[in-house]
């Protein structure tokens, strides 16, 4: 491509724009386009392959190859150079294509004379729609400018392929996505609860009709003006009274920072200078980010790319003169369905009308999931191809408890779920009656019922359910919501607010527990094969003692002379606890030297999540003031069960003899040493599971806020002495699970477990 690359690119796009404006069939226009590309890029061949059903790429148009090969030549994804590009959606430039190991010769094409090869994927909404290829007879090293120009053309072609009825859509969409039949699809549970309503498809930015720029300077001006309007709108959102006082303000501030990302903005400017309209340039940057998202393995970075995608959509709406506030109007009982959502995107809607959210993508630590849990909105993610299987207004059930989505359910199933929702509401009313009653069993055993929390939004729930205190306060969420480590002052203000809002009830702060699926942007991920057992939790903070010192300093300051309870997570051996305790002692000494108020009473404990610590319990119990069992990780490590792997996540039951026997050993050792022991994992939130825990001897349980009522009702209906005898006897069973036996016992003895 001789001459100025941007000028040539604009000329090429201009000719393509004229071709697309001509009347005729889309396939005829595609044939004209490949001829134009071959001429402008001085290539002997230009071919366009289109993705068909069954992951097959079909030659749809060519300039230079034999015309008889059109619709005859087909390559599977991964087969040949074209299939390789589709499988790894990125450009491939070769001066000698025949020497590449993926080269696949197709004699019907007559491509024997052509040596060099440049191919780029045609991508639309993160899916490969085809591959665009140029070839030359001579050995040619394609310049980066040529690759960039062909990628830009491929983006324009993506619109033709997806909006021009070029492909028989019946081939693209699976049968179960078009037939109006009931479907049940399993996904990843992000926020518990049940939601029944009608599908509301989260807005899609309208298709772009103006792809190529006639005046780059005017397009650049339009872009800058739209960017400014978007920044103003985000600032107004942050300034709103309900946001200014909310617990997720930090999350939205971090989100606002992405709107000023220089790399993202500069890429859009470059595409405008290359000849695209402002809208097309924004979309091009969005597709680049989607490709990046598929290649990023670090969970935190992927989640931040979700935020950037939401910002891109917002910017597009401002360019098109549409106000995102229009989306606040929802039908009653709406189930919001989207590929992904940003935190501000969710808050655009009327929360009182959203009864559930379903996403194609997502993870538990993404910003919008954190907000959904704070607002008690059922949310299920990683529901494959949901947007292709659901229509606006379709009846939908979101089962956030089990990670399932029911599309167009039968009337009987819908009625059953509605009945369940009503029963839950009635039970919540019944649980409210228990609010001021103690968690005491029928035979007079008092159980300390605590609550788990991780946001300031959780603190009002403490009073609503009248829990005995906060048994686990997760301190990592503010770290995840910031683009850099929150300093001592920021942390102090947060922890002080938590203690203030506890109303004098105890709060146990767990020190920073990140890594694994909660990697932070300011700590580089090493791409570990098994991050759950890698560099995470206390291992990180012991390697970065300044992080731990600052957090402990903030906690000491925040208590302002009041009692302070701190526990260290994922301790695998006594030596790790000793190292962490030394850091705490240093901070206590520092505060004393400075004359700062010390905690009235300091309680120090640790989480028991790693089975190795069980074998050092006698030594550990001499050092700690309390112990807290984290059942989620403990079960994961005990059974060698990756709880993120859906094939085995539910394979091993927590009410199995091996796991209950381990818990029995732990609580017996704690009781013998006179050390309080609690359990704060998901297990404690299930009435049946918590009945078994009480039967083992646990007298302190820490559960989610909504679980306080059901667990208290169970405790008040049980006889602890009888339950202990039954549970201890069942520990000798060789059964896979004791769940059915314990459920039958509860039924026979009128223990309220449902």
N, C-alpha and C positions, 0 to 999 in steps of 0.2 A: 504494500500500500504506500505509494510514493506521496510525498508532500506532507503538510501538517496533519498529524494523526486526527486531531479534533475536527479539522475542516473536512477531511476525507470521511470521517465517521458521520458528520452531519449530512454530507452529500449522499452517502449510502442510505442513511435513514430517510432523507427526503425522497429519494427514488422509491424506497419501500412504501412510504406513506402514500405516494401517488398510486402505486400498484394496488394497495389495499383499498383505496377509494374507488377503484374501477368496478363496474358491475360484473356479474358473473359468479360462477361457483367458487367456493373457498379453495377447492383443490386446484382450480385453474390459476387462481391468484398465487397460490403457493408455488406453482411451477414458474410463474413469472419472477417471483421473489428469488428463487435459487439461481435463476439466470443472472439477475441483477447482482447478487452477491458474488458470483463467479467473475463477472466483469469488473466490478469495483476492486476486488481483492486480487485480481490478475491470477486467478486460479483456473486450472483446467476443469475441475470438478467442484460442484457444490450439491450436496444431497441432504434431504431432510427425512429422518426416520421418525415415525410416530408410534407411541406406546399403544398397543392393543391389549385386549383381554388375555389373561394368562401370562402376563409379564413378557410379552413378545414385542420386539421393535420391528416395524414394517417399513420398508422403503416406500415413501409416499410421493416424492418428487425428486428429480435429479437433473442437473445440467452437466453432461460429460460422461456419465455412465450410460449403459444401454437402456433405452426407454422401455424395453421389454422386461427389465428387471423390476420396474415399479409394481408394487403389490405382490411380487413373487419372492423377492429377497426378504427373509425374516431372520432375526437373530434373537435368541433368548437373552434376558438380562444377565450379564456376566460373560456372555459369549462374544468373542471377537473384540475389536477395539470399540465399536459402537456399544456393545453390551457392557464392556468394562466401564465406559463413561456413565452409562445409566446406573450401574451398580455403585459407583463411587462418584456422585454428581459433582465433578470438577473438570476443568478443561484438560485436554491431553494434546500436546504439540510434539510431533516426531518428524525429524528430517529423513528418517528411513523407517517407514511403517512396517515393512516386511520383516525387519529384524526384531520387532517387539514380540515377546512371548505370547501375548494375547491375540496376535494377528490371526484372523480366520479368512481364508481365501474363498470367495464366492465366484465361481467361473461365469455364472450367468450375467454378472455385472460388467465384465470386460474391463476390470480395473488393473490388468497386468502392467500397463505403462506407468502407473502413478506410484511415486515413491513417498513423497512427504504427505503428512496428514495432520490436520488440525480439527479437533472436535470439541464441542461444548454441549453441556446438557441444556435442554429446554425445560425450565422448572416453573411451575405455577402452584402457589400455596404449598410449598415444601414437598411437592410431588413431581417426579420426573414425567413430563408429558411427551418427551421425544429427545432426539439428538440431532444437532446440526453439524455438518462436516464439510470441509473444503480439502481438496487434494491437488497436488501439482506433479508434473512429470519429473522436474528436476528436484534434487535434494535441496530442501529449503528450510532454513531455521526461522521459524515464525517469530516476529518481534512481539514484545508484550502489548504494544499498541494494537496489533492485529488480533490478538487474543481478546483484548478488551472490546474491540469493535464487534467481533463475532458474538461475544457474550451479550452485548447490548441488543444486537439483532435477534438473538435467541429469546430475549425477554419480550420483544415485540411479537415474535412468532407465537409465544405462549398464549397471548391474547387471542390470536387467530385460531389456534388449536382448540382452546377451551370455550370460545364464544361464537365460533363460526360454524358450528354443527359439522365440522370436518370429520369427526369420528362418530360412528354409531354409538350413542351413549349406552345402549343396551349391552354393548360389549364391555364397557368400562365399569359398570356398577353391578355388584353381585345380585343374584336374584333376591336374596333375603333383604336387600336394601330397597328394592322397588315394590315388592309385593306388600300389600297392607296386612301383614300377618303379625301376630304377637311375637316379640323377641325378648329374651333375657340375656343381658350381656354383663359379664363380671369385669370389674375394674379394681382400682385401688381406693380404699376408704381414706378420705382426708378429713372429714368432719362427720361425727355420728349423728344419728337421727333418721326419721322417716319423713319423706315429702311426697305428696300426691298432688298432681296438677297437670297443666297443659304446657307443652313445649313452647318456649319462646326462644327463637334462634338469635343468639347474640349478633348484633349488627355486623354485617359484612360491608366493607367499603365497596361502593358501586364500581363496576368495571370501568376501567379508564378508556375513554374514547380518543383522547388527545395524547398520543404517545410521543410524537416527534416534534421537536421545537423548531419554529421558524425564526424566533428571536431569543437567543440564549440570555441576553441581558434582561429582557422582560420576564423570562421564566425565573431567573435568579432573584429578581425583585419580588415576584410573587411568593417565592419560597421564603425569603427573609421575612416578609410581612406575615405569612402564615405561621412561621416559627415564633415570631413575636407574640401573635395572638394566642398561641398554645401556651407559651410561658405565662402570659397574663392570666389565662384561665386556670392554670395549675396553682399560681400564687393565690388567686381568689379562693380556690378550693381549700388550700391550707389555712387561709385567713378566716374561713367560716367558723362560727362559734362552736358548732358541734364537733368540728375536726380539731380545733385549737385545744379543746379540753379532752380529746379522746386519747385512748391508750395506744392507738395505732398511728399517732402523728409521726413518730419516728420512722415508721415504715414508709409513709407518704413523703416525708422529707428525703429519704434515700431514693425513692422513686423519682422525685423532682430533680435530683442531681443527674439522673440519666438523661434528662431532657437537655442538659447542657453538655453532653458528651461530645467533645471536639472531633474525635475520630469519626463518629457516626455522621455528624453534620457535614464534615469535610468530604466524606465519600459522596453524599448527596450532591454537594456543589460540583464535585468532579464529574458526576454523571450529567448534570445540567450543561456543563461546559462541553461535554462530549456530544451533545445534540439531543438529549432527551427533554421532554417536558418536565415541569416540576413534579407532577404527579408520578410520571413514569420513573423519574430519578429516585423518588422516595420508595416506590415499589421495588426498584432494582436493589436498593440498599436493604430492603426488607427481605428479599429472596436470598441475598448474600448472608444475612444474619441467620436465616432459617437453615441454610446449608451448614453454617458454622455450628449451629445448635445441634445438628445431627452428629457432628464430629467431636463435640465437647463431652468429656466424661465426668468432669467435676460437677457435682449436683448444684453447688451454689452458683457457679458461672452459668449453668443452664437456666436456672431460675431468674437470674438477672437478664438473660437474653429474652425471657418471656416478657419482662417489664419493658425492654426496649422494643419488642414487637408491638406491645400495646401503645407505646408512645408513637410509633410509626403510623399506626392506624389513626390515632388522634390527629396527628399532623396532616394526614391525608384528608380527613374530614374538614379541617380548617382550610386546606387548599381548595376543596370543592365547595366551600361556603356553607357547610352544614354544621349545625350546633349539636355537639354530643349530648346536650341537656335534653334534646328531644327524646332520647332513649329512656328517660326516667319514667315514661308512661308505660305501665305494664298492665296486662289483664290480671284479675285476681287469681291467686293460686298458680303463679307462674313457676315453671321449672326452666331455669336458664341453661341453655345448651350452647357450648362454644368449643373451639379448638383449644384455646387457652384464654386466660383472663389476667389482666393486671389489677393491682389493688384498687387504683382509682376507678378502673372500669366497673368493678362491682359496686363501688359506692355511688356511681352515677345513678343507679336504679333505686326505686322505692323499696327499701328493705322489707317493709310490712307485706309486700306482695310476692316476695321471692320465697318459695317453699322448698327449693332445692337447686343444686347446681351440678351439671354434668360436663366434664371436660374430656377432650381426646388426649390431652397431655397433662403433665403436672407431677408434683411430689409433695410430701408432707410438710416440707420446710419452705415452700414457695410462699411469697408474701400474701397472695390472695387466700391461701389455705389457712394461714394464721388468722386473718381477719374473719374468715368464715367460721372458724371455731369460736372466736371471740363473740360472734353474733349468733351462735347456735344455728347455723344454716347447714343442713345436710349437704355434703359434697362428695362426689365420687369422680376420680380421675382415671386416666389411662384406659378409657373406654374406646376400643379401636373403631375408627371410621364411623363414629356416631353421627356426624353431620351428613353422611351419605345414607343413613338408615332411618332418619327421623325427619318428619315434616313439621312445619309450624302448626301449632294447635293440636298435635298428636297427644293423646293421654300418656302420661309418664309417671312412673313411681321410682323414687330415689330411695334406696335402702342404704343409708350411710353407715349403718351398723355392720353390714356384711359386705359392703362394696359391690352391690348389684344395682343394675338399672333395668326396669321393665318398660318396654316400649309397646304401646297399644295393647295393654293387658286386657284380659277378658273381664267382663263385668263382675264375675264372681271374685276374681283375684283383686280387682280394684275395691270392691266392697269389703273384702277381707282386710286389706291394708287400711282403708278408711276407718274400719272398726278398730283396728289396732291403734291407729293414731288417736282416736277418741278415747280408747281405754287408757292410753298413756296420759292423756290430759286429765282424765278422771283420777288416775293414780297420783299424778302430780298434785292434784288438789288434796287427795288423801294424805300424801306425804307432807304437804304443808301443815296439816293438822298435827303431825308429829314433830314439827319444828322445835318446839320448846320442851319436848320430852327427851329424857336421856336415852342413850343407846345402851339399855340394860336388858339382859335376857330374862326369860321367865323364871330362871332359878337364881336371879340376882347378880349375874356377872356383868360388870361394867366394861364396855369396850370404848376405847378412845377413838373417835371417828374424826379423822382429819381430812383436809382437802388439798388436792394438787393445784398448782397455779403456775402461770408463766407470763401473764400480762396484768397490767393494772386493771384491765377490764374484768379480770377474774375476781378482784377483791370485793366488789359489792355482793357477789354470789356467796361469799363467806358468811355474810350476815343473813342473806336470804334463806340459806339452808341451815344456819346456826351450827356450823361445824365447830369442832373443838380447837381448831387452829389450822395452819398451813403446814402439812407434813412434808411437802416438797415444793419449793419455789425454784423453778428452772430459770437460771439467770442468763441463758444463752440467747434468748430471743432479741434483746436489745443489741447484742453484738451482731446478730444476723441482719438486723434492720439498718445498720450503719455501714457506710462505705469505708470506714476505718475504725480502729479500735476506739470505743467510747472512753473518754478520759475519766480521771478519778471524780471530777466534779459532776459529770453527767451521771455516772453510776451512783454516786452518793445521793443525788437528788431522787433517783428512781427508788433505791432501796429504802430511803427515808419515807417516801410516799407509801411504799408497801407496808412498812412497820406502822406508820400512822393510821393507815386504813384497816389494820388488823384489829383495832379496838382492844388492844392489850392481850389478845390471844397469841400464843407462840407462833413464830414463823421460822421454818428451817430452810435456810438458803443452801442450795447445792451450787458449788463453785462451777465454773465454766465447763460445760460438757459439749464440746464440738468435735468435728472430725467425722469420719465415716460418711454418713449421708448429710452431714451438716457442716461442710467445709466453708470457711470464711474467705472472702476475697483477698484479705491481706495476709493470708498464709497460703503459700503455694502448695497445691496438691501434687503428690508424687505419682499419681496414677496407680495406686495400689491395687493388686488383684483381689484382695479381700479387705476392703477398708473397715468393715465392722470389727476386725481383729487387728487393725493396723494402728497408725499414728493418730490417736484420738484421745479425747477426754483428759484425764490427769497426765497422760504421757506427753501431751502437747504443753500443758502449763508447767510441768516440771522441766521441760526443755526450754521453756520461755518463762523463767521465774518472775520477770518483771510484770508480765500479764497477771500472774497470780497475786503478786504483791499489791498491785494497784487495785485489784478487785477486793482483796481482804482489807486494804486500807479504807476503801469506800464503805465496806460493810461496818467496820469499826466506827467510822465517823457517823454513819447513818443511824446507828442505834442510840447515839447521844446519851449514853449511860444506862440505857435499857438492856434487858437480856438479849443475848445474841446466840443463835444456834447455826452452826456451819457444818456441812458435811462434804466430803471429797468423793467424787464419782469414780467408778471403774478401778478401784484399788485391787490390784492382783496379788500384792504381797505386803507384809508388814513394813518392809523397807520403804515402799512408796508412801505409805501413810506417814511414817516418821519424817520423810523428806518434806512432805506438805506441811506437817505440823511445825517443823522448824521455821518454815517461811511465815506461818501464822504467828509464831512466837516473836519473830523479828519485827513484825508489824505491831504487835502489842507493845513490845519494848520501845519502838519508835514513838508510838502514841503517848506512852507514859513519859518519855523524855521531853516531849513537847508540851506536856501538861494538858493534853486532850482528854476528855472524859472517856474512861474505859467502860466496857460493858459491865452492867451490874452482875451478870452471871454469864460466863462463856461456856457453852456446851459444844463439844467437837465430836463428830462421828464420821462414819464413812458408809458408802453404798457397798453392799455385797452383791456384785453382779458377775464376778468371775469365779468359777468353781475352785480355782487354786487357793483362794483365800479361806475356804472352808477348812483346809488342812493346817491353817495357822490361826484358827479361831481362838485357842487358849491364849496365845500371845497378843492377838489383836484386842481381845476383850479386856485385857489389863490396861489398854491405852485409851479406849474410846469411852465417851459418856453415853453413846447410844449407837445402834446399828440400824440400817434400813436396807431391806432386801429389794432389789430391782428385779422383779420377776421376768420382765421382757427379755433383757440381755442374759440373765442367768439361765433361762430355758434355752435360749438360742445357743449358748456356749455348751450347755450340758448335753444337748441332743445333737450338736454339730448341725444345727438347723438354721439356714439363712432365712430369717423371717421376711426378707424382701423378695424371696423366690416363691412365686405363687404356687409352684408345683408341690412344695413341701412346707409352706408356711403353716398349714393347718394339720400337718401329718402327725405331730406329736402333741398330745393333749396335756395341758397343765395339770389336769386332775388324773394324771397317770401315777402309778405306784412309785416309779423312780423319782419323779420330781417332788411328789409329796413327802417321800422319805427323806430327801435332801433337806426340805424345809423343816421337817420334824427334827432332824439332827441340829439344824441351826438354832431353832427356837429353844430346844432343850439346853444347848450350850449357853445361850444368853440368859435363860432363867437361872441356871446353876451359878452363873457369874454375877447375877443381879444387874445385868445391863439391859435396859429397855430395847426392844426390837420391834420395828414396824415393817410393813410391806406396802410399797407405794407404786407397784406396777399396775398394768391394766387388769390383772387377775383380781385385785381387790375390789374392782368396781362391779364385778358380777356377783349378784346375791348368792348364787349357788357356790361359786368358787370361794367367796369370802366366808360362807358357812363352813367349808372345809378348813379354811385357814384358822378360824376360831376354834374348830375342833382339834386342830394341831396344837393350839396353845397361844396363837397370836392374840394380843390384846390391844394392838394399835394398828389401825388400817388407814391408809391415805388414798383417797379416791377422787375422781373428777367431781366437780360441783353437782351435776345432775344425778350422780350415782349416790349421793349422800342419803337422800330420802329412801330409795329402794333398799340400800344396805341396812339402814337403821330399822326399817320395817322388818327385814329378815331377822336382825338381831333380837328385836323385841318379841318375835314369835318363836324363837328357838329355845331349847333347853341345852345349855352348854355341856353339862355333865353327860347327858345321853349321847350328844353328838360326838364328844371326845372318845367315848368307848367304841362307837361305830367306826369312826375314821381310823383310829389306831388299829382296829382289827382288820380293816380293809387294806391297810398298807402291806399286808403279807400276800395280797392277791397277785397272781401272775397276769392279770388282765391288762389289755392295752390301755384301758381307761376305766376310771371309777365313776365317770360322770353319770351314767344311767343308774348305778347303784345308789349314789348319793341323791340323785333326783327322786328316786323312788322312796328313799328314807324321808326326804323333805315332804313329799306328798302324804306319806303315811302319818307323819307327825305334825301336819299342818304348819310347816315352816314356809313362810311366804318368800318364794324365790322368783316369782314372775310378776 
